[in-house]
Amino acid sequence: INHYRKILRAQIWPHWGSTPLVEITTHQSKAWKNSLEATYSATYVRDILKVFGMLMDDAVDHRPPLLPASP
């Protein structure tokens, strides 16, 4: 869990923190993924995307949904 918190604080929050969930597009998330892949190891990128995916899935599963679908 501490690893996930570090990822949230170091990678996800700085990049997405000021962006409303409904404004995150598939194109933006893919561009971010490409940027991460150019900078970090495959293992670290996988972990970042796992945490990001969990957050997006939770937003979709929330009642009422915060997002119609995960980007």
mmCIF file as Biopython writes it, N, C-alpha, C and O atoms, coordinates in Angstrom:
data_model
#
loop_
_atom_site.group_PDB
_atom_site.id
_atom_site.type_symbol
_atom_site.label_atom_id
_atom_site.label_alt_id
_atom_site.label_comp_id
_atom_site.label_asym_id
_atom_site.label_entity_id
_atom_site.label_seq_id
_atom_site.pdbx_PDB_ins_code
_atom_site.Cartn_x
_atom_site.Cartn_y
_atom_site.Cartn_z
_atom_site.occupancy
_atom_site.B_iso_or_equiv
_atom_site.auth_seq_id
_atom_site.auth_asym_id
_atom_site.pdbx_PDB_model_num
ATOM 1   N N  . ILE A ? 1  ? 0.834   -1.199 0.000   1.0 0.0 1  A 1 
ATOM 2   C CA . ILE A ? 1  ? 0.000   0.000  0.000   1.0 0.0 1  A 1 
ATOM 3   C C  . ILE A ? 1  ? 0.869   1.250  0.000   1.0 0.0 1  A 1 
ATOM 4   O O  . ILE A ? 1  ? 0.525   2.231  -0.659  1.0 0.0 1  A 1 
ATOM 5   N N  . ASN A ? 2  ? 1.968   1.241  0.710   1.0 0.0 2  A 1 
ATOM 6   C CA . ASN A ? 2  ? 2.855   2.410  0.708   1.0 0.0 2  A 1 
ATOM 7   C C  . ASN A ? 2  ? 3.396   2.694  -0.688  1.0 0.0 2  A 1 
ATOM 8   O O  . ASN A ? 2  ? 3.548   3.852  -1.077  1.0 0.0 2  A 1 
ATOM 9   N N  . HIS A ? 3  ? 3.685   1.634  -1.442  1.0 0.0 3  A 1 
ATOM 10  C CA . HIS A ? 3  ? 4.171   1.798  -2.818  1.0 0.0 3  A 1 
ATOM 11  C C  . HIS A ? 3  ? 3.114   2.513  -3.662  1.0 0.0 3  A 1 
ATOM 12  O O  . HIS A ? 3  ? 3.437   3.411  -4.439  1.0 0.0 3  A 1 
ATOM 13  N N  . TYR A ? 4  ? 1.854   2.110  -3.505  1.0 0.0 4  A 1 
ATOM 14  C CA . TYR A ? 4  ? 0.765   2.744  -4.248  1.0 0.0 4  A 1 
ATOM 15  C C  . TYR A ? 4  ? 0.609   4.208  -3.841  1.0 0.0 4  A 1 
ATOM 16  O O  . TYR A ? 4  ? 0.371   5.069  -4.688  1.0 0.0 4  A 1 
ATOM 17  N N  . ARG A ? 5  ? 0.740   4.484  -2.563  1.0 0.0 5  A 1 
ATOM 18  C CA . ARG A ? 5  ? 0.645   5.877  -2.093  1.0 0.0 5  A 1 
ATOM 19  C C  . ARG A ? 5  ? 1.755   6.731  -2.686  1.0 0.0 5  A 1 
ATOM 20  O O  . ARG A ? 5  ? 1.526   7.873  -3.084  1.0 0.0 5  A 1 
ATOM 21  N N  . LYS A ? 6  ? 2.947   6.175  -2.742  1.0 0.0 6  A 1 
ATOM 22  C CA . LYS A ? 6  ? 4.076   6.912  -3.328  1.0 0.0 6  A 1 
ATOM 23  C C  . LYS A ? 6  ? 3.823   7.202  -4.805  1.0 0.0 6  A 1 
ATOM 24  O O  . LYS A ? 6  ? 4.106   8.299  -5.287  1.0 0.0 6  A 1 
ATOM 25  N N  . ILE A ? 7  ? 3.294   6.225  -5.508  1.0 0.0 7  A 1 
ATOM 26  C CA . ILE A ? 7  ? 2.965   6.418  -6.924  1.0 0.0 7  A 1 
ATOM 27  C C  . ILE A ? 7  ? 1.900   7.499  -7.072  1.0 0.0 7  A 1 
ATOM 28  O O  . ILE A ? 7  ? 2.001   8.366  -7.940  1.0 0.0 7  A 1 
ATOM 29  N N  . LEU A ? 8  ? 0.897   7.444  -6.235  1.0 0.0 8  A 1 
ATOM 30  C CA . LEU A ? 8  ? -0.163  8.445  -6.282  1.0 0.0 8  A 1 
ATOM 31  C C  . LEU A ? 8  ? 0.411   9.841  -6.077  1.0 0.0 8  A 1 
ATOM 32  O O  . LEU A ? 8  ? 0.092   10.765 -6.827  1.0 0.0 8  A 1 
ATOM 33  N N  . ARG A ? 9  ? 1.254   9.994  -5.065  1.0 0.0 9  A 1 
ATOM 34  C CA . ARG A ? 9  ? 1.834   11.306 -4.753  1.0 0.0 9  A 1 
ATOM 35  C C  . ARG A ? 9  ? 2.867   11.762 -5.776  1.0 0.0 9  A 1 
ATOM 36  O O  . ARG A ? 9  ? 2.939   12.948 -6.096  1.0 0.0 9  A 1 
ATOM 37  N N  . ALA A ? 10 ? 3.669   10.832 -6.291  1.0 0.0 10 A 1 
ATOM 38  C CA . ALA A ? 10 ? 4.780   11.209 -7.176  1.0 0.0 10 A 1 
ATOM 39  C C  . ALA A ? 10 ? 4.392   11.298 -8.649  1.0 0.0 10 A 1 
ATOM 40  O O  . ALA A ? 10 ? 4.978   12.084 -9.394  1.0 0.0 10 A 1 
ATOM 41  N N  . GLN A ? 11 ? 3.414   10.505 -9.077  1.0 0.0 11 A 1 
ATOM 42  C CA . GLN A ? 11 ? 3.120   10.426 -10.507 1.0 0.0 11 A 1 
ATOM 43  C C  . GLN A ? 11 ? 1.697   10.843 -10.884 1.0 0.0 11 A 1 
ATOM 44  O O  . GLN A ? 11 ? 1.502   11.638 -11.803 1.0 0.0 11 A 1 
ATOM 45  N N  . ILE A ? 12 ? 0.728   10.315 -10.186 1.0 0.0 12 A 1 
ATOM 46  C CA . ILE A ? 12 ? -0.661  10.536 -10.593 1.0 0.0 12 A 1 
ATOM 47  C C  . ILE A ? 12 ? -1.169  11.911 -10.174 1.0 0.0 12 A 1 
ATOM 48  O O  . ILE A ? 12 ? -1.684  12.663 -11.002 1.0 0.0 12 A 1 
ATOM 49  N N  . TRP A ? 13 ? -1.027  12.239 -8.908  1.0 0.0 13 A 1 
ATOM 50  C CA . TRP A ? 13 ? -1.529  13.526 -8.434  1.0 0.0 13 A 1 
ATOM 51  C C  . TRP A ? 13 ? -0.862  14.707 -9.151  1.0 0.0 13 A 1 
ATOM 52  O O  . TRP A ? 13 ? -1.571  15.616 -9.582  1.0 0.0 13 A 1 
ATOM 53  N N  . PRO A ? 14 ? 0.469   14.733 -9.296  1.0 0.0 14 A 1 
ATOM 54  C CA . PRO A ? 14 ? 1.075   15.876 -10.001 1.0 0.0 14 A 1 
ATOM 55  C C  . PRO A ? 14 ? 0.583   16.026 -11.446 1.0 0.0 14 A 1 
ATOM 56  O O  . PRO A ? 14 ? 0.453   17.144 -11.945 1.0 0.0 14 A 1 
ATOM 57  N N  . HIS A ? 15 ? 0.315   14.917 -12.107 1.0 0.0 15 A 1 
ATOM 58  C CA . HIS A ? 15 ? -0.102  14.994 -13.512 1.0 0.0 15 A 1 
ATOM 59  C C  . HIS A ? 15 ? -1.603  15.259 -13.661 1.0 0.0 15 A 1 
ATOM 60  O O  . HIS A ? 15 ? -2.006  16.077 -14.488 1.0 0.0 15 A 1 
ATOM 61  N N  . TRP A ? 16 ? -2.423  14.579 -12.874 1.0 0.0 16 A 1 
ATOM 62  C CA . TRP A ? 16 ? -3.869  14.625 -13.051 1.0 0.0 16 A 1 
ATOM 63  C C  . TRP A ? 16 ? -4.613  15.392 -11.971 1.0 0.0 16 A 1 
ATOM 64  O O  . TRP A ? 16 ? -5.819  15.606 -12.095 1.0 0.0 16 A 1 
ATOM 65  N N  . GLY A ? 17 ? -3.930  15.809 -10.922 1.0 0.0 17 A 1 
ATOM 66  C CA . GLY A ? 17 ? -4.599  16.393 -9.758  1.0 0.0 17 A 1 
ATOM 67  C C  . GLY A ? 17 ? -5.529  17.558 -10.035 1.0 0.0 17 A 1 
ATOM 68  O O  . GLY A ? 17 ? -6.547  17.704 -9.359  1.0 0.0 17 A 1 
ATOM 69  N N  . SER A ? 18 ? -5.206  18.385 -11.009 1.0 0.0 18 A 1 
ATOM 70  C CA . SER A ? 18 ? -6.059  19.545 -11.292 1.0 0.0 18 A 1 
ATOM 71  C C  . SER A ? 18 ? -7.056  19.287 -12.426 1.0 0.0 18 A 1 
ATOM 72  O O  . SER A ? 18 ? -7.806  20.185 -12.807 1.0 0.0 18 A 1 
ATOM 73  N N  . THR A ? 19 ? -7.066  18.075 -12.959 1.0 0.0 19 A 1 
ATOM 74  C CA . THR A ? 19 ? -7.957  17.737 -14.065 1.0 0.0 19 A 1 
ATOM 75  C C  . THR A ? 19 ? -9.209  17.044 -13.531 1.0 0.0 19 A 1 
ATOM 76  O O  . THR A ? 19 ? -9.100  16.000 -12.887 1.0 0.0 19 A 1 
ATOM 77  N N  . PRO A ? 20 ? -10.391 17.599 -13.784 1.0 0.0 20 A 1 
ATOM 78  C CA . PRO A ? 20 ? -11.614 16.896 -13.376 1.0 0.0 20 A 1 
ATOM 79  C C  . PRO A ? 20 ? -11.686 15.522 -14.053 1.0 0.0 20 A 1 
ATOM 80  O O  . PRO A ? 20 ? -11.314 15.374 -15.217 1.0 0.0 20 A 1 
ATOM 81  N N  . LEU A ? 21 ? -12.165 14.534 -13.316 1.0 0.0 21 A 1 
ATOM 82  C CA . LEU A ? 21 ? -12.226 13.166 -13.844 1.0 0.0 21 A 1 
ATOM 83  C C  . LEU A ? 21 ? -12.915 13.090 -15.196 1.0 0.0 21 A 1 
ATOM 84  O O  . LEU A ? 21 ? -12.449 12.385 -16.091 1.0 0.0 21 A 1 
ATOM 85  N N  . VAL A ? 22 ? -14.006 13.799 -15.349 1.0 0.0 22 A 1 
ATOM 86  C CA . VAL A ? 22 ? -14.778 13.706 -16.594 1.0 0.0 22 A 1 
ATOM 87  C C  . VAL A ? 22 ? -14.054 14.323 -17.784 1.0 0.0 22 A 1 
ATOM 88  O O  . VAL A ? 22 ? -14.478 14.146 -18.926 1.0 0.0 22 A 1 
ATOM 89  N N  . GLU A ? 23 ? -12.975 15.040 -17.529 1.0 0.0 23 A 1 
ATOM 90  C CA . GLU A ? 23 ? -12.209 15.649 -18.619 1.0 0.0 23 A 1 
ATOM 91  C C  . GLU A ? 23 ? -11.007 14.810 -19.059 1.0 0.0 23 A 1 
ATOM 92  O O  . GLU A ? 23 ? -10.317 15.176 -20.010 1.0 0.0 23 A 1 
ATOM 93  N N  . ILE A ? 24 ? -10.752 13.697 -18.381 1.0 0.0 24 A 1 
ATOM 94  C CA . ILE A ? 24 ? -9.642  12.821 -18.763 1.0 0.0 24 A 1 
ATOM 95  C C  . ILE A ? 24 ? -10.099 11.949 -19.928 1.0 0.0 24 A 1 
ATOM 96  O O  . ILE A ? 24 ? -11.050 11.177 -19.807 1.0 0.0 24 A 1 
ATOM 97  N N  . THR A ? 25 ? -9.407  12.084 -21.053 1.0 0.0 25 A 1 
ATOM 98  C CA . THR A ? 25 ? -9.780  11.330 -22.252 1.0 0.0 25 A 1 
ATOM 99  C C  . THR A ? 25 ? -8.833  10.152 -22.467 1.0 0.0 25 A 1 
ATOM 100 O O  . THR A ? 25 ? -7.748  10.092 -21.888 1.0 0.0 25 A 1 
ATOM 101 N N  . THR A ? 26 ? -9.261  9.233  -23.300 1.0 0.0 26 A 1 
ATOM 102 C CA . THR A ? 26 ? -8.408  8.103  -23.670 1.0 0.0 26 A 1 
ATOM 103 C C  . THR A ? 26 ? -7.131  8.606  -24.328 1.0 0.0 26 A 1 
ATOM 104 O O  . THR A ? 26 ? -6.044  8.096  -24.056 1.0 0.0 26 A 1 
ATOM 105 N N  . HIS A ? 27 ? -7.261  9.598  -25.188 1.0 0.0 27 A 1 
ATOM 106 C CA . HIS A ? 27 ? -6.093  10.170 -25.866 1.0 0.0 27 A 1 
ATOM 107 C C  . HIS A ? 27 ? -5.098  10.731 -24.846 1.0 0.0 27 A 1 
ATOM 108 O O  . HIS A ? 27 ? -3.894  10.503 -24.969 1.0 0.0 27 A 1 
ATOM 109 N N  . GLN A ? 28 ? -5.581  11.449 -23.859 1.0 0.0 28 A 1 
ATOM 110 C CA . GLN A ? 28 ? -4.701  12.013 -22.833 1.0 0.0 28 A 1 
ATOM 111 C C  . GLN A ? 28 ? -4.024  10.917 -22.019 1.0 0.0 28 A 1 
ATOM 112 O O  . GLN A ? 28 ? -2.828  11.001 -21.741 1.0 0.0 28 A 1 
ATOM 113 N N  . SER A ? 29 ? -4.773  9.900  -21.639 1.0 0.0 29 A 1 
ATOM 114 C CA . SER A ? 29 ? -4.174  8.838  -20.826 1.0 0.0 29 A 1 
ATOM 115 C C  . SER A ? 29 ? -3.142  8.048  -21.624 1.0 0.0 29 A 1 
ATOM 116 O O  . SER A ? 29 ? -2.136  7.611  -21.066 1.0 0.0 29 A 1 
ATOM 117 N N  . LYS A ? 30 ? -3.379  7.857  -22.929 1.0 0.0 30 A 1 
ATOM 118 C CA . LYS A ? 30 ? -2.390  7.167  -23.769 1.0 0.0 30 A 1 
ATOM 119 C C  . LYS A ? 30 ? -1.134  8.016  -23.953 1.0 0.0 30 A 1 
ATOM 120 O O  . LYS A ? 30 ? -0.022  7.488  -23.943 1.0 0.0 30 A 1 
ATOM 121 N N  . ALA A ? 31 ? -1.304  9.313  -24.119 1.0 0.0 31 A 1 
ATOM 122 C CA . ALA A ? 31 ? -0.146  10.204 -24.245 1.0 0.0 31 A 1 
ATOM 123 C C  . ALA A ? 31 ? 0.668   10.194 -22.956 1.0 0.0 31 A 1 
ATOM 124 O O  . ALA A ? 31 ? 1.899   10.196 -22.995 1.0 0.0 31 A 1 
ATOM 125 N N  . TRP A ? 32 ? -0.013  10.184 -21.822 1.0 0.0 32 A 1 
ATOM 126 C CA . TRP A ? 32 ? 0.668   10.124 -20.529 1.0 0.0 32 A 1 
ATOM 127 C C  . TRP A ? 32 ? 1.426   8.802  -20.402 1.0 0.0 32 A 1 
ATOM 128 O O  . TRP A ? 32 ? 2.570   8.781  -19.947 1.0 0.0 32 A 1 
ATOM 129 N N  . LYS A ? 33 ? 0.789   7.704  -20.803 1.0 0.0 33 A 1 
ATOM 130 C CA . LYS A ? 33 ? 1.446   6.391  -20.767 1.0 0.0 33 A 1 
ATOM 131 C C  . LYS A ? 33 ? 2.712   6.408  -21.620 1.0 0.0 33 A 1 
ATOM 132 O O  . LYS A ? 33 ? 3.757   5.921  -21.190 1.0 0.0 33 A 1 
ATOM 133 N N  . ASN A ? 34 ? 2.622   6.963  -22.820 1.0 0.0 34 A 1 
ATOM 134 C CA . ASN A ? 34 ? 3.797   7.040  -23.696 1.0 0.0 34 A 1 
ATOM 135 C C  . ASN A ? 34 ? 4.909   7.859  -23.062 1.0 0.0 34 A 1 
ATOM 136 O O  . ASN A ? 34 ? 6.083   7.506  -23.168 1.0 0.0 34 A 1 
ATOM 137 N N  . SER A ? 35 ? 4.548   8.941  -22.412 1.0 0.0 35 A 1 
ATOM 138 C CA . SER A ? 35 ? 5.526   9.781  -21.718 1.0 0.0 35 A 1 
ATOM 139 C C  . SER A ? 35 ? 6.193   9.008  -20.580 1.0 0.0 35 A 1 
ATOM 140 O O  . SER A ? 35 ? 7.407   9.091  -20.393 1.0 0.0 35 A 1 
ATOM 141 N N  . LEU A ? 36 ? 5.401   8.264  -19.831 1.0 0.0 36 A 1 
ATOM 142 C CA . LEU A ? 36 ? 5.954   7.456  -18.740 1.0 0.0 36 A 1 
ATOM 143 C C  . LEU A ? 36 ? 6.907   6.397  -19.280 1.0 0.0 36 A 1 
ATOM 144 O O  . LEU A ? 36 ? 7.980   6.174  -18.719 1.0 0.0 36 A 1 
ATOM 145 N N  . GLU A ? 37 ? 6.511   5.744  -20.374 1.0 0.0 37 A 1 
ATOM 146 C CA . GLU A ? 37 ? 7.339   4.683  -20.956 1.0 0.0 37 A 1 
ATOM 147 C C  . GLU A ? 37 ? 8.669   5.218  -21.470 1.0 0.0 37 A 1 
ATOM 148 O O  . GLU A ? 37 ? 9.661   4.491  -21.503 1.0 0.0 37 A 1 
ATOM 149 N N  . ALA A ? 38 ? 8.692   6.470  -21.867 1.0 0.0 38 A 1 
ATOM 150 C CA . ALA A ? 38 ? 9.937   7.073  -22.352 1.0 0.0 38 A 1 
ATOM 151 C C  . ALA A ? 38 ? 10.863  7.465  -21.205 1.0 0.0 38 A 1 
ATOM 152 O O  . ALA A ? 38 ? 12.041  7.752  -21.417 1.0 0.0 38 A 1 
ATOM 153 N N  . THR A ? 39 ? 10.322  7.475  -19.993 1.0 0.0 39 A 1 
ATOM 154 C CA . THR A ? 39 ? 11.084  7.971  -18.848 1.0 0.0 39 A 1 
ATOM 155 C C  . THR A ? 39 ? 11.433  6.899  -17.820 1.0 0.0 39 A 1 
ATOM 156 O O  . THR A ? 39 ? 12.521  6.927  -17.245 1.0 0.0 39 A 1 
ATOM 157 N N  . TYR A ? 40 ? 10.529  5.962  -17.586 1.0 0.0 40 A 1 
ATOM 158 C CA . TYR A ? 40 ? 10.670  5.016  -16.479 1.0 0.0 40 A 1 
ATOM 159 C C  . TYR A ? 40 ? 10.751  3.572  -16.968 1.0 0.0 40 A 1 
ATOM 160 O O  . TYR A ? 40 ? 10.476  3.274  -18.130 1.0 0.0 40 A 1 
ATOM 161 N N  . SER A ? 41 ? 11.132  2.694  -16.060 1.0 0.0 41 A 1 
ATOM 162 C CA . SER A ? 41 ? 11.211  1.268  -16.381 1.0 0.0 41 A 1 
ATOM 163 C C  . SER A ? 41 ? 9.815   0.707  -16.630 1.0 0.0 41 A 1 
ATOM 164 O O  . SER A ? 41 ? 8.814   1.252  -16.166 1.0 0.0 41 A 1 
ATOM 165 N N  . ALA A ? 42 ? 9.776   -0.382 -17.365 1.0 0.0 42 A 1 
ATOM 166 C CA . ALA A ? 42 ? 8.500   -1.024 -17.682 1.0 0.0 42 A 1 
ATOM 167 C C  . ALA A ? 42 ? 7.764   -1.449 -16.415 1.0 0.0 42 A 1 
ATOM 168 O O  . ALA A ? 42 ? 6.540   -1.345 -16.344 1.0 0.0 42 A 1 
ATOM 169 N N  . THR A ? 43 ? 8.495   -1.923 -15.425 1.0 0.0 43 A 1 
ATOM 170 C CA . THR A ? 43 ? 7.876   -2.359 -14.175 1.0 0.0 43 A 1 
ATOM 171 C C  . THR A ? 43 ? 7.228   -1.190 -13.447 1.0 0.0 43 A 1 
ATOM 172 O O  . THR A ? 43 ? 6.101   -1.302 -12.964 1.0 0.0 43 A 1 
ATOM 173 N N  . TYR A ? 44 ? 7.934   -0.075 -13.370 1.0 0.0 44 A 1 
ATOM 174 C CA . TYR A ? 44 ? 7.394   1.100  -12.684 1.0 0.0 44 A 1 
ATOM 175 C C  . TYR A ? 44 ? 6.187   1.656  -13.441 1.0 0.0 44 A 1 
ATOM 176 O O  . TYR A ? 44 ? 5.195   2.042  -12.823 1.0 0.0 44 A 1 
ATOM 177 N N  . VAL A ? 45 ? 6.262   1.700  -14.750 1.0 0.0 45 A 1 
ATOM 178 C CA . VAL A ? 45 ? 5.131   2.176  -15.557 1.0 0.0 45 A 1 
ATOM 179 C C  . VAL A ? 45 ? 3.922   1.270  -15.336 1.0 0.0 45 A 1 
ATOM 180 O O  . VAL A ? 45 ? 2.799   1.754  -15.194 1.0 0.0 45 A 1 
ATOM 181 N N  . ARG A ? 46 ? 4.146   -0.025 -15.306 1.0 0.0 46 A 1 
ATOM 182 C CA . ARG A ? 46 ? 3.054   -0.969 -15.057 1.0 0.0 46 A 1 
ATOM 183 C C  . ARG A ? 46 ? 2.389   -0.679 -13.715 1.0 0.0 46 A 1 
ATOM 184 O O  . ARG A ? 46 ? 1.163   -0.693 -13.609 1.0 0.0 46 A 1 
ATOM 185 N N  . ASP A ? 47 ? 3.198   -0.415 -12.694 1.0 0.0 47 A 1 
ATOM 186 C CA . ASP A ? 47 ? 2.656   -0.111 -11.373 1.0 0.0 47 A 1 
ATOM 187 C C  . ASP A ? 47 ? 1.872   1.204  -11.376 1.0 0.0 47 A 1 
ATOM 188 O O  . ASP A ? 47 ? 0.801   1.294  -10.775 1.0 0.0 47 A 1 
ATOM 189 N N  . ILE A ? 48 ? 2.403   2.209  -12.046 1.0 0.0 48 A 1 
ATOM 190 C CA . ILE A ? 48 ? 1.708   3.503  -12.136 1.0 0.0 48 A 1 
ATOM 191 C C  . ILE A ? 48 ? 0.353   3.317  -12.813 1.0 0.0 48 A 1 
ATOM 192 O O  . ILE A ? 48 ? -0.665  3.806  -12.323 1.0 0.0 48 A 1 
ATOM 193 N N  . LEU A ? 49 ? 0.346   2.613  -13.930 1.0 0.0 49 A 1 
ATOM 194 C CA . LEU A ? 49 ? -0.896  2.418  -14.674 1.0 0.0 49 A 1 
ATOM 195 C C  . LEU A ? 49 ? -1.882  1.538  -13.914 1.0 0.0 49 A 1 
ATOM 196 O O  . LEU A ? 49 ? -3.094  1.690  -14.061 1.0 0.0 49 A 1 
ATOM 197 N N  . LYS A ? 50 ? -1.370  0.626  -13.110 1.0 0.0 50 A 1 
ATOM 198 C CA . LYS A ? 50 ? -2.242  -0.203 -12.279 1.0 0.0 50 A 1 
ATOM 199 C C  . LYS A ? 50 ? -2.983  0.667  -11.272 1.0 0.0 50 A 1 
ATOM 200 O O  . LYS A ? 50 ? -4.198  0.542  -11.117 1.0 0.0 50 A 1 
ATOM 201 N N  . VAL A ? 51 ? -2.261  1.546  -10.590 1.0 0.0 51 A 1 
ATOM 202 C CA . VAL A ? 51 ? -2.884  2.434  -9.605  1.0 0.0 51 A 1 
ATOM 203 C C  . VAL A ? 51 ? -3.869  3.374  -10.300 1.0 0.0 51 A 1 
ATOM 204 O O  . VAL A ? 51 ? -4.986  3.568  -9.822  1.0 0.0 51 A 1 
ATOM 205 N N  . PHE A ? 52 ? -3.457  3.953  -11.420 1.0 0.0 52 A 1 
ATOM 206 C CA . PHE A ? 52 ? -4.331  4.850  -12.172 1.0 0.0 52 A 1 
ATOM 207 C C  . PHE A ? 52 ? -5.597  4.108  -12.610 1.0 0.0 52 A 1 
ATOM 208 O O  . PHE A ? 52 ? -6.702  4.640  -12.495 1.0 0.0 52 A 1 
ATOM 209 N N  . GLY A ? 53 ? -5.436  2.900  -13.102 1.0 0.0 53 A 1 
ATOM 210 C CA . GLY A ? 53 ? -6.582  2.097  -13.525 1.0 0.0 53 A 1 
ATOM 211 C C  . GLY A ? 53 ? -7.531  1.789  -12.380 1.0 0.0 53 A 1 
ATOM 212 O O  . GLY A ? 53 ? -8.749  1.818  -12.555 1.0 0.0 53 A 1 
ATOM 213 N N  . MET A ? 54 ? -6.980  1.493  -11.207 1.0 0.0 54 A 1 
ATOM 214 C CA . MET A ? 54 ? -7.825  1.233  -10.045 1.0 0.0 54 A 1 
ATOM 215 C C  . MET A ? 54 ? -8.638  2.471  -9.689  1.0 0.0 54 A 1 
ATOM 216 O O  . MET A ? 54 ? -9.820  2.370  -9.360  1.0 0.0 54 A 1 
ATOM 217 N N  . LEU A ? 55 ? -8.005  3.636  -9.756  1.0 0.0 55 A 1 
ATOM 218 C CA . LEU A ? 55 ? -8.715  4.880  -9.464  1.0 0.0 55 A 1 
ATOM 219 C C  . LEU A ? 55 ? -9.836  5.126  -10.469 1.0 0.0 55 A 1 
ATOM 220 O O  . LEU A ? 55 ? -10.944 5.507  -10.091 1.0 0.0 55 A 1 
ATOM 221 N N  . MET A ? 56 ? -9.545  4.908  -11.742 1.0 0.0 56 A 1 
ATOM 222 C CA . MET A ? 56 ? -10.556 5.126  -12.778 1.0 0.0 56 A 1 
ATOM 223 C C  . MET A ? 56 ? -11.696 4.115  -12.652 1.0 0.0 56 A 1 
ATOM 224 O O  . MET A ? 56 ? -12.862 4.470  -12.820 1.0 0.0 56 A 1 
ATOM 225 N N  . ASP A ? 57 ? -11.361 2.861  -12.358 1.0 0.0 57 A 1 
ATOM 226 C CA . ASP A ? 57 ? -12.397 1.839  -12.173 1.0 0.0 57 A 1 
ATOM 227 C C  . ASP A ? 57 ? -13.289 2.175  -10.983 1.0 0.0 57 A 1 
ATOM 228 O O  . ASP A ? 57 ? -14.506 2.001  -11.049 1.0 0.0 57 A 1 
ATOM 229 N N  . ASP A ? 58 ? -12.693 2.653  -9.903  1.0 0.0 58 A 1 
ATOM 230 C CA . ASP A ? 58 ? -13.482 3.053  -8.737  1.0 0.0 58 A 1 
ATOM 231 C C  . ASP A ? 58 ? -14.414 4.207  -9.077  1.0 0.0 58 A 1 
ATOM 232 O O  . ASP A ? 58 ? -15.546 4.253  -8.595  1.0 0.0 58 A 1 
ATOM 233 N N  . ALA A ? 59 ? -13.953 5.133  -9.898  1.0 0.0 59 A 1 
ATOM 234 C CA . ALA A ? 59 ? -14.794 6.264  -10.301 1.0 0.0 59 A 1 
ATOM 235 C C  . ALA A ? 59 ? -15.986 5.779  -11.127 1.0 0.0 59 A 1 
ATOM 236 O O  . ALA A ? 59 ? -17.087 6.316  -11.005 1.0 0.0 59 A 1 
ATOM 237 N N  . VAL A ? 60 ? -15.769 4.771  -11.962 1.0 0.0 60 A 1 
ATOM 238 C CA . VAL A ? 60 ? -16.853 4.212  -12.779 1.0 0.0 60 A 1 
ATOM 239 C C  . VAL A ? 60 ? -17.827 3.429  -11.903 1.0 0.0 60 A 1 
ATOM 240 O O  . VAL A ? 60 ? -19.040 3.502  -12.102 1.0 0.0 60 A 1 
ATOM 241 N N  . ASP A ? 61 ? -17.297 2.679  -10.930 1.0 0.0 61 A 1 
ATOM 242 C CA . ASP A ? 61 ? -18.126 1.829  -10.068 1.0 0.0 61 A 1 
ATOM 243 C C  . ASP A ? 61 ? -18.849 2.607  -8.976  1.0 0.0 61 A 1 
ATOM 244 O O  . ASP A ? 61 ? -19.791 2.093  -8.373  1.0 0.0 61 A 1 
ATOM 245 N N  . HIS A ? 62 ? -18.425 3.832  -8.714  1.0 0.0 62 A 1 
ATOM 246 C CA . HIS A ? 62 ? -19.039 4.665  -7.677  1.0 0.0 62 A 1 
ATOM 247 C C  . HIS A ? 62 ? -20.521 4.852  -7.985  1.0 0.0 62 A 1 
ATOM 248 O O  . HIS A ? 62 ? -20.911 4.911  -9.151  1.0 0.0 62 A 1 
ATOM 249 N N  . ARG A ? 63 ? -21.340 4.943  -6.953  1.0 0.0 63 A 1 
ATOM 250 C CA . ARG A ? 63 ? -22.769 5.182  -7.152  1.0 0.0 63 A 1 
ATOM 251 C C  . ARG A ? 63 ? -23.147 6.515  -6.562  1.0 0.0 63 A 1 
ATOM 252 O O  . ARG A ? 63 ? -23.031 6.689  -5.349  1.0 0.0 63 A 1 
ATOM 253 N N  . PRO A ? 64 ? -23.589 7.458  -7.350  1.0 0.0 64 A 1 
ATOM 254 C CA . PRO A ? 64 ? -23.678 7.414  -8.800  1.0 0.0 64 A 1 
ATOM 255 C C  . PRO A ? 64 ? -22.286 7.462  -9.421  1.0 0.0 64 A 1 
ATOM 256 O O  . PRO A ? 64 ? -21.352 7.961  -8.792  1.0 0.0 64 A 1 
ATOM 257 N N  . PRO A ? 65 ? -22.127 6.955  -10.642 1.0 0.0 65 A 1 
ATOM 258 C CA . PRO A ? 65 ? -20.805 6.943  -11.281 1.0 0.0 65 A 1 
ATOM 259 C C  . PRO A ? 65 ? -20.216 8.341  -11.415 1.0 0.0 65 A 1 
ATOM 260 O O  . PRO A ? 65 ? -20.915 9.297  -11.749 1.0 0.0 65 A 1 
ATOM 261 N N  . LEU A ? 66 ? -18.930 8.438  -11.152 1.0 0.0 66 A 1 
ATOM 262 C CA . LEU A ? 66 ? -18.218 9.695  -11.352 1.0 0.0 66 A 1 
ATOM 263 C C  . LEU A ? 66 ? -17.736 9.803  -12.792 1.0 0.0 66 A 1 
ATOM 264 O O  . LEU A ? 66 ? -17.480 10.898 -13.291 1.0 0.0 66 A 1 
ATOM 265 N N  . LEU A ? 67 ? -17.613 8.650  -13.457 1.0 0.0 67 A 1 
ATOM 266 C CA . LEU A ? 67 ? -17.218 8.571  -14.867 1.0 0.0 67 A 1 
ATOM 267 C C  . LEU A ? 67 ? -18.115 7.557  -15.567 1.0 0.0 67 A 1 
ATOM 268 O O  . LEU A ? 67 ? -18.500 6.559  -14.958 1.0 0.0 67 A 1 
ATOM 269 N N  . PRO A ? 68 ? -18.456 7.788  -16.831 1.0 0.0 68 A 1 
ATOM 270 C CA . PRO A ? 68 ? -19.251 6.792  -17.548 1.0 0.0 68 A 1 
ATOM 271 C C  . PRO A ? 68 ? -18.440 5.553  -17.932 1.0 0.0 68 A 1 
ATOM 272 O O  . PRO A ? 68 ? -18.983 4.452  -18.014 1.0 0.0 68 A 1 
ATOM 273 N N  . ALA A ? 69 ? -17.128 5.740  -18.168 1.0 0.0 69 A 1 
ATOM 274 C CA . ALA A ? 69 ? -16.233 4.640  -18.541 1.0 0.0 69 A 1 
ATOM 275 C C  . ALA A ? 69 ? -14.811 5.045  -18.211 1.0 0.0 69 A 1 
ATOM 276 O O  . ALA A ? 69 ? -14.488 6.231  -18.149 1.0 0.0 69 A 1 
ATOM 277 N N  . SER A ? 70 ? -13.970 4.057  -18.003 1.0 0.0 70 A 1 
ATOM 278 C CA . SER A ? 70 ? -12.564 4.329  -17.709 1.0 0.0 70 A 1 
ATOM 279 C C  . SER A ? 70 ? -11.826 4.712  -18.987 1.0 0.0 70 A 1 
ATOM 280 O O  . SER A ? 70 ? -11.961 4.046  -20.013 1.0 0.0 70 A 1 
ATOM 281 N N  . PRO A ? 71 ? -11.036 5.804  -18.918 1.0 0.0 71 A 1 
ATOM 282 C CA . PRO A ? 71 ? -10.269 6.181  -20.110 1.0 0.0 71 A 1 
ATOM 283 C C  . PRO A ? 71 ? -9.141  5.206  -20.302 1.0 0.0 71 A 1 
ATOM 284 O O  . PRO A ? 71 ? -8.367  5.337  -21.251 1.0 0.0 71 A 1 
#
